[in-house]
Amino acid sequence: MRKYNLIVIGAGPGGYVAAVEAAKLGQKVAVIEKEKIGGTCLNVGCIPSKAYLKHASWIESLNEANQFGISTQLTAIDYSKLVERKNGVVNQLQQGIHYLFKQHNIDYIEGEARLSGTHEVIVNNDVLDTDFILLATGSNPFVPPIKGIESVNYLTTDTFFDLKELPNKLSIIGGGVIGIELAFAMAPLGVEVSVIEVAPSILMTEDKEAILLIKKQLKKMNVTLIEGALIKEVTHSDIQLEDQSISFDELLVVTGRKNNLSILDTLNIAKTANQKFVEVNRYYQTSINNIYAVGDIVDSFMLAHAASKEGIKAVRHMFCKKEAPLLKEQIPRCVYTHPEIASFGLSEEEAKEKGYEILVSKTNYSANGRAISGNETTGFIKIIAEKEHHELLGGVIVGANATEMIHTILAAKESEGRLEEIEKMTFAHPTLSEMMGELASEMIF
């Protein structure tokens, strides 16, 4: 029987990052994965979608250049080469994880894991003994019970990136982050895209002003957007709504994800009251002290970077020291549309509900020299702060490079900085980031 200090079940961002952290702390580690190394994010989520968004940005740049005297003509799109590039990106990052495992002497085992005891894991008929177990089993696409859906050859994010040909008409059921990002990825390539959202609005968790900007961009790209939809039935060629029918060549269903909790049943590991997540304490311990859980299966944001940080904190609690849990207010949330959306912390409404007296101020990209010279004037930066002590409560950036710039405000918050600390910084000129200093100054004085 092989003996380990830690066995990690799941090789996604929550699992493989935790495994490397444990190995750095001198522990003998094994990682078990039943599908592909890297998990959802690397294989069918964050990474391939960003590759496709890059392809779309090349088309947008060509169109932009034509407006300003650089005459170009798009003659053809070889979609197979775009898919080949995406596959190359994914493969390179998979190999990077394999290299990390080899570098840190981490055993990687392909197969489906079962818990046979609090210190035993079975995989490929082998019984492995371990001091600790970390569950990072992730989630799968959730498909709602739409009439007719069971007889339709629909796509989810698990299969969308396997398409070998560019569809003429793509209908997307689901107006959350993934659905809207893929609309932005496909429309510039000439695909006729429709987005059908049952909720009153797309991107319901994002800043209201940000949502309005994204809707305007979707309209510019001729994306058909239907919100508050009542889907009566889906056939092999169209979506039948209450008042119209939307035809498609390909149907993509992106209506959320369902976490993988089946591994809990053998040991009766406790779930939350709503039965949707693993119940964990502030150190990510389950109801069995030597078994921990992170990522999509715990009640947090379903985000790769959240899972990674949770995994690190869980491992440090096992072998090193106790750390404060990751708070939702500390986690950046990013939408990779054009313009991008990035935010953290409390919204204006949430801050008021928590009893804060707040300062809120916003500055538009259209007043910034770098944005004007770069033809990137769509967007804004908004900061929410506590009125008396100027504590940073939240931030929203919509515009070019938003997903990179949000970390400047978040870093100030993490170091217990206030508006004053941002105002004191010297920002290079001309940059988009200097808007943060100007905004902080305006809020203070």
C-alpha positions as CSV (number, residue, x, y, z in Angstrom):
1,M,0.0,0.0,0.0
2,R,1.4,3.4,-1.0
3,K,1.5,6.0,1.7
4,Y,1.1,9.8,1.2
5,N,0.8,12.8,3.4
6,L,-1.9,14.2,1.1
7,I,-4.1,12.9,-1.7
8,V,-5.8,15.5,-3.8
9,I,-8.9,14.4,-5.7
10,G,-9.3,16.6,-8.8
11,A,-6.6,18.2,-10.9
12,G,-8.3,21.5,-11.6
13,P,-7.1,24.9,-10.3
14,G,-8.2,24.0,-6.7
15,G,-6.4,20.7,-6.8
16,Y,-3.2,21.1,-8.7
17,V,-2.2,24.4,-7.0
18,A,-2.9,22.9,-3.6
19,A,-0.8,19.9,-4.5
20,V,2.2,22.0,-5.4
21,E,1.8,24.0,-2.2
22,A,1.9,20.9,-0.1
23,A,4.9,19.6,-2.0
24,K,6.7,22.9,-1.3
25,L,6.0,22.3,2.4
26,G,7.9,19.0,2.1
27,Q,4.9,16.6,1.9
28,K,4.5,13.5,-0.2
29,V,1.5,14.2,-2.5
30,A,-0.6,12.4,-5.1
31,V,-3.2,13.9,-7.4
32,I,-6.0,11.8,-8.9
33,E,-8.0,13.0,-11.9
34,K,-10.6,11.0,-13.9
35,E,-10.7,13.4,-16.8
36,K,-8.1,15.9,-18.1
37,I,-5.4,17.6,-16.1
38,G,-6.2,21.2,-15.5
39,G,-9.9,20.7,-14.9
40,T,-12.8,22.7,-16.4
41,C,-11.0,26.1,-16.5
42,L,-8.0,24.9,-18.6
43,N,-9.8,22.5,-20.9
44,V,-13.3,23.7,-21.5
45,G,-13.6,27.1,-19.7
46,C,-11.4,30.0,-18.9
47,I,-8.5,29.3,-21.2
48,P,-10.2,28.2,-24.5
49,S,-12.8,30.9,-24.2
50,K,-10.0,33.5,-23.8
51,A,-8.3,32.1,-26.9
52,Y,-11.5,32.5,-28.9
53,L,-12.0,36.0,-27.6
54,K,-8.5,36.8,-28.8
55,H,-9.4,35.6,-32.3
56,A,-12.4,37.9,-32.2
57,S,-10.2,40.8,-31.2
58,W,-8.1,40.4,-34.3
59,I,-11.2,40.9,-36.4
60,E,-12.2,43.9,-34.4
61,S,-8.8,45.4,-34.8
62,L,-9.0,45.0,-38.6
63,N,-12.4,46.8,-38.6
64,E,-11.0,49.5,-36.4
65,A,-8.0,50.1,-38.6
66,N,-10.3,50.5,-41.7
67,Q,-12.0,53.4,-39.9
68,F,-8.8,55.3,-39.6
69,G,-7.0,55.0,-42.9
70,I,-5.4,51.6,-42.8
71,S,-7.3,49.7,-45.5
72,T,-7.6,46.0,-45.0
73,Q,-9.9,43.3,-46.3
74,L,-10.9,40.1,-44.6
75,T,-11.1,37.4,-47.3
76,A,-11.6,34.2,-45.3
77,I,-11.6,32.6,-41.8
78,D,-10.0,29.2,-41.5
79,Y,-11.8,28.1,-38.3
80,S,-9.8,24.9,-38.2
81,K,-6.6,26.9,-37.6
82,L,-8.3,28.9,-34.8
83,V,-9.3,25.6,-33.2
84,E,-5.8,24.2,-33.7
85,R,-4.3,27.3,-32.0
86,K,-6.7,26.9,-29.1
87,N,-5.7,23.2,-28.7
88,G,-2.1,24.3,-28.7
89,V,-2.7,26.8,-25.9
90,V,-4.5,24.1,-23.8
91,N,-1.8,21.5,-24.5
92,Q,1.0,23.9,-23.5
93,L,-0.6,24.7,-20.2
94,Q,-1.4,21.0,-19.5
95,Q,2.3,20.2,-20.1
96,G,3.1,23.0,-17.7
97,I,1.1,21.3,-14.9
98,H,2.8,18.0,-15.7
99,Y,6.2,19.7,-15.4
100,L,5.2,21.2,-12.0
101,F,4.2,17.8,-10.7
102,K,7.4,16.2,-11.9
103,Q,9.5,19.1,-10.5
104,H,7.9,18.6,-7.1
105,N,7.8,14.8,-7.1
106,I,4.0,14.7,-7.1
107,D,2.4,11.4,-8.3
108,Y,-0.3,12.0,-10.9
109,I,-2.8,9.2,-11.2
110,E,-5.4,9.0,-13.9
111,G,-8.6,7.3,-12.8
112,E,-11.8,7.7,-10.7
113,A,-11.2,8.0,-7.0
114,R,-13.4,6.5,-4.3
115,L,-13.1,7.1,-0.5
116,S,-13.0,3.8,1.3
117,G,-12.1,5.3,4.7
118,T,-11.1,8.5,6.3
119,H,-7.5,7.7,5.4
120,E,-7.9,5.5,2.3
121,V,-8.6,6.2,-1.3
122,I,-9.2,3.6,-4.0
123,V,-8.2,4.3,-7.6
124,N,-7.7,1.8,-10.4
125,N,-8.2,-1.0,-7.9
126,D,-5.2,0.3,-5.8
127,V,-5.7,1.3,-2.2
128,L,-3.7,4.4,-1.2
129,D,-3.2,5.4,2.4
130,T,-2.9,9.1,3.3
131,D,-2.9,11.5,6.3
132,F,-5.1,14.1,4.6
133,I,-7.5,14.2,1.7
134,L,-8.4,17.3,-0.3
135,L,-11.6,17.2,-2.4
136,A,-11.5,19.4,-5.4
137,T,-13.9,17.6,-7.7
138,G,-15.3,20.7,-9.4
139,S,-18.6,20.8,-11.3
140,N,-20.4,19.9,-14.6
141,P,-22.7,21.9,-16.8
142,F,-26.3,22.1,-15.6
143,V,-29.0,21.8,-18.2
144,P,-32.5,22.8,-17.1
145,P,-35.6,20.7,-17.9
146,I,-36.6,22.5,-21.1
147,K,-39.3,20.8,-23.1
148,G,-37.7,19.0,-26.1
149,I,-34.1,19.5,-24.9
150,E,-33.5,15.7,-24.5
151,S,-34.0,15.1,-28.2
152,V,-31.8,18.0,-29.4
153,N,-28.1,17.7,-30.2
154,Y,-27.2,20.7,-28.1
155,L,-23.8,21.9,-26.9
156,T,-22.5,22.7,-23.4
157,T,-19.1,24.2,-22.6
158,D,-17.9,20.6,-22.4
159,T,-18.5,20.2,-26.1
160,F,-18.6,23.7,-27.6
161,F,-14.9,23.9,-28.0
162,D,-14.8,20.7,-30.0
163,L,-16.7,22.3,-32.9
164,K,-14.7,21.9,-36.1
165,E,-16.7,24.3,-38.3
166,L,-18.0,27.8,-37.6
167,P,-21.8,27.8,-37.4
168,N,-23.8,30.3,-39.4
169,K,-26.4,30.7,-36.6
170,L,-25.6,30.1,-32.9
171,S,-28.3,30.4,-30.3
172,I,-27.1,30.6,-26.7
173,I,-29.5,29.8,-23.8
174,G,-28.1,31.6,-20.8
175,G,-26.9,35.2,-20.4
176,G,-24.4,34.7,-17.6
177,V,-20.7,35.3,-17.9
178,I,-19.9,32.3,-20.1
179,G,-22.8,32.8,-22.5
180,I,-22.0,36.5,-23.0
181,E,-18.3,36.0,-23.4
182,L,-18.9,33.4,-26.1
183,A,-21.3,35.7,-27.8
184,F,-18.5,38.3,-28.0
185,A,-16.1,35.6,-29.2
186,M,-18.4,34.4,-32.1
187,A,-20.2,37.5,-33.4
188,P,-17.1,39.2,-34.8
189,L,-16.3,36.0,-36.8
190,G,-19.5,36.5,-38.7
191,V,-21.7,34.2,-36.8
192,E,-25.3,35.2,-36.3
193,V,-25.7,35.0,-32.5
194,S,-28.8,35.0,-30.4
195,V,-28.7,35.1,-26.6
196,I,-31.9,34.0,-24.7
197,E,-32.0,34.7,-21.0
198,V,-34.9,33.7,-18.8
199,A,-34.0,36.2,-16.0
200,P,-34.9,39.9,-16.4
201,S,-31.4,40.8,-17.4
202,I,-28.1,39.3,-18.6
203,L,-25.1,39.3,-16.2
204,M,-27.4,39.8,-13.2
205,T,-24.5,39.8,-10.7
206,E,-22.6,42.6,-12.3
207,D,-22.8,46.4,-11.9
208,K,-25.9,47.9,-13.5
209,E,-24.1,50.5,-15.4
210,A,-21.7,47.9,-16.7
211,I,-24.6,45.7,-17.9
212,L,-25.9,48.7,-19.9
213,L,-22.6,49.1,-21.7
214,I,-22.4,45.5,-22.5
215,K,-25.9,45.5,-24.0
216,K,-24.9,48.4,-26.2
217,Q,-21.9,46.5,-27.4
218,L,-24.0,43.4,-28.2
219,K,-26.4,45.6,-30.2
220,K,-23.4,47.0,-32.2
221,M,-22.3,43.5,-33.0
222,N,-25.9,42.7,-34.2
223,V,-26.4,40.1,-31.5
224,T,-30.0,39.3,-30.8
225,L,-30.7,39.6,-27.1
226,I,-33.9,38.4,-25.5
227,E,-34.3,38.9,-21.8
228,G,-37.1,37.7,-19.5
229,A,-37.7,34.9,-22.1
230,L,-40.3,32.2,-21.7
231,I,-39.0,29.2,-23.5
232,K,-41.9,26.9,-24.5
233,E,-40.0,24.3,-26.4
234,V,-36.7,23.5,-28.2
235,T,-36.7,21.6,-31.5
236,H,-33.8,20.4,-33.6
237,S,-33.7,23.7,-35.4
238,D,-35.3,26.4,-33.3
239,I,-36.2,27.8,-29.9
240,Q,-39.9,28.4,-29.5
241,L,-40.6,31.4,-27.2
242,E,-43.9,32.8,-26.1
243,D,-44.0,35.4,-28.9
244,Q,-41.4,34.3,-31.5
245,S,-39.2,31.5,-32.8
246,I,-35.3,31.7,-32.9
247,S,-33.7,29.4,-35.4
248,F,-30.2,28.0,-35.1
249,D,-27.5,25.7,-36.6
250,E,-26.0,25.1,-33.2
251,L,-27.5,25.5,-29.8
252,L,-25.3,26.2,-26.8
253,V,-26.8,25.8,-23.3
254,V,-24.9,27.6,-20.6
255,T,-27.3,27.9,-17.6
256,G,-25.0,27.3,-14.7
257,R,-23.1,24.4,-13.2
258,K,-23.8,21.6,-10.8
259,N,-21.1,20.6,-8.4
260,N,-19.8,17.0,-8.2
261,L,-20.7,15.8,-4.7
262,S,-21.2,12.1,-5.3
263,I,-17.8,11.3,-3.7
264,L,-19.1,12.4,-0.3
265,D,-21.7,9.6,0.0
266,T,-19.4,6.8,1.0
267,L,-18.4,8.5,4.3
268,N,-21.6,10.5,4.8
269,I,-19.6,13.8,4.8
270,A,-21.9,16.6,5.8
271,K,-23.5,18.9,3.2
272,T,-24.8,22.4,3.7
273,A,-28.5,22.8,4.8
274,N,-29.6,23.3,1.2
275,Q,-27.7,20.1,0.2
276,K,-25.9,22.0,-2.6
277,F,-22.3,22.2,-1.2
278,V,-19.9,20.4,1.1
279,E,-20.1,21.9,4.6
280,V,-16.7,23.2,5.6
281,N,-15.4,25.3,8.5
282,R,-13.2,28.4,8.1
283,Y,-10.2,26.3,7.4
284,Y,-12.0,24.2,4.6
285,Q,-12.3,21.1,6.9
286,T,-15.3,19.0,6.3
287,S,-17.2,17.1,9.0
288,I,-14.3,14.7,9.0
289,N,-11.3,16.6,10.3
290,N,-8.6,15.2,8.0
291,I,-10.7,15.6,4.8
292,Y,-10.9,19.1,3.3
293,A,-12.8,20.6,0.4
294,V,-12.3,23.6,-1.9
295,G,-13.5,25.1,-5.2
296,D,-16.9,24.6,-6.8
297,I,-18.1,22.1,-4.2
298,V,-18.0,24.6,-1.3
299,D,-20.2,27.7,-0.9
300,S,-18.0,30.3,-2.6
301,F,-17.6,31.9,-6.1
302,M,-17.2,29.3,-8.8
303,L,-14.0,30.9,-10.0
304,A,-10.6,29.2,-10.7
305,H,-8.6,31.8,-8.8
306,A,-10.9,31.4,-5.7
307,A,-10.4,27.6,-5.8
308,S,-6.6,28.0,-6.1
309,K,-6.4,30.3,-3.1
310,E,-8.7,28.1,-1.0
311,G,-6.6,25.1,-1.8
312,I,-3.4,26.9,-0.6
313,K,-5.2,28.0,2.6
314,A,-6.4,24.4,3.2
315,V,-3.0,22.9,2.7
316,R,-1.3,25.5,5.0
317,H,-3.8,24.6,7.7
318,M,-3.0,20.9,7.3
319,F,0.8,21.2,7.5
320,C,1.8,24.7,8.6
321,K,-0.3,27.3,10.1
322,K,-3.9,28.6,10.4
323,E,-4.9,31.3,7.9
324,A,-8.0,33.4,7.7
325,P,-10.5,32.1,5.1
326,L,-10.9,33.7,1.7
327,L,-13.7,36.2,1.9
328,K,-15.9,36.8,-1.1
329,E,-15.1,40.5,-0.8
330,Q,-11.4,39.7,-1.5
331,I,-12.1,37.9,-4.7
332,P,-11.9,39.7,-8.1
333,R,-14.7,38.9,-10.5
334,C,-13.9,39.3,-14.2
335,V,-15.9,39.2,-17.4
336,Y,-13.8,39.1,-20.6
337,T,-16.1,40.9,-22.9
338,H,-15.1,44.0,-25.0
339,P,-15.1,46.1,-22.9
340,E,-14.0,44.0,-20.0
341,I,-15.7,44.1,-16.6
342,A,-13.8,43.7,-13.4
343,S,-15.0,44.2,-9.8
344,F,-14.5,43.2,-6.2
345,G,-16.1,43.8,-2.8
346,L,-19.5,45.4,-2.2
347,S,-21.7,47.1,-4.6
348,E,-23.4,50.4,-3.7
349,E,-26.6,48.6,-2.8
350,E,-24.8,46.0,-0.7
351,A,-22.7,48.5,1.2
352,K,-25.9,50.5,2.1
353,E,-27.6,47.3,3.2
354,K,-24.7,46.5,5.5
355,G,-25.2,49.9,7.2
356,Y,-22.2,51.8,5.7
357,E,-22.3,55.5,4.9
358,I,-20.6,55.5,1.6
359,L,-18.8,57.7,-0.9
360,V,-19.2,56.7,-4.5
361,S,-17.5,58.3,-7.4
362,K,-16.9,57.4,-11.1
363,T,-14.7,58.6,-13.8
364,N,-15.1,57.8,-17.5
365,Y,-12.5,56.4,-19.9
366,S,-13.6,59.1,-22.4
367,A,-11.7,61.8,-20.3
368,N,-8.4,59.9,-20.2
369,G,-5.5,60.7,-22.6
370,R,-4.3,57.1,-23.0
371,A,-7.9,55.9,-23.7
372,I,-8.5,58.6,-26.3
373,S,-5.2,58.0,-28.1
374,G,-5.9,54.3,-28.1
375,N,-9.5,54.6,-29.2
376,E,-10.6,52.8,-26.1
377,T,-13.0,55.4,-24.6
378,T,-15.9,53.1,-23.7
379,G,-15.9,52.4,-20.0
380,F,-15.5,53.8,-16.5
381,I,-13.9,53.3,-13.1
382,K,-16.0,53.4,-10.0
383,I,-14.9,53.2,-6.3
384,I,-17.1,52.6,-3.3
385,A,-15.6,53.7,0.0
386,E,-16.7,54.2,3.6
387,K,-17.4,57.9,4.2
388,E,-15.7,58.6,7.5
389,H,-12.5,56.7,7.3
390,H,-12.3,56.3,3.5
391,E,-12.0,52.5,3.8
392,L,-12.2,50.8,0.4
393,L,-15.4,48.7,0.2
394,G,-15.6,47.8,-3.5
395,G,-14.6,48.7,-7.0
396,V,-15.8,48.3,-10.6
397,I,-13.8,48.9,-13.7
398,V,-15.4,48.6,-17.2
399,G,-13.1,49.1,-20.2
400,A,-9.9,48.1,-21.8
401,N,-7.5,46.2,-19.4
402,A,-10.1,46.3,-16.6
403,T,-9.3,42.7,-15.5
404,E,-5.6,43.7,-15.0
405,M,-6.2,47.1,-13.4
406,I,-8.7,46.0,-10.8
407,H,-5.8,44.5,-8.8
408,T,-4.4,47.9,-8.0
409,I,-7.5,48.9,-6.0
410,L,-7.7,45.4,-4.5
411,A,-4.1,45.5,-3.4
412,A,-4.7,48.7,-1.6
413,K,-7.7,47.1,0.2
414,E,-5.7,44.0,1.1
415,S,-3.0,46.1,2.7
416,E,-5.7,47.9,4.7
417,G,-5.1,51.0,2.6
418,R,-7.7,53.8,2.1
419,L,-8.5,56.3,-0.6
420,E,-5.5,58.3,0.7
421,E,-3.0,55.5,-0.1
422,I,-4.3,55.4,-3.7
423,E,-4.1,59.2,-4.0
424,K,-0.5,59.2,-2.7
425,M,0.7,56.9,-5.5
426,T,2.4,58.3,-8.5
427,F,0.8,56.8,-11.6
428,A,2.6,57.0,-14.9
429,H,1.2,59.3,-17.6
430,P,-0.4,58.5,-20.0
431,T,-1.9,55.4,-18.6
432,L,-5.4,54.1,-17.9
433,S,-4.4,53.4,-14.3
434,E,-3.9,57.1,-13.5
435,M,-7.7,57.4,-13.5
436,M,-7.6,55.6,-10.1
437,G,-5.4,58.3,-8.5
438,E,-7.5,61.1,-10.0
439,L,-10.7,59.4,-8.7
440,A,-9.3,58.9,-5.2
441,S,-8.2,62.5,-5.1
442,E,-11.6,63.7,-6.1
443,M,-13.3,61.6,-3.4
444,I,-11.1,62.8,-0.6
445,F,-11.0,66.5,-1.4
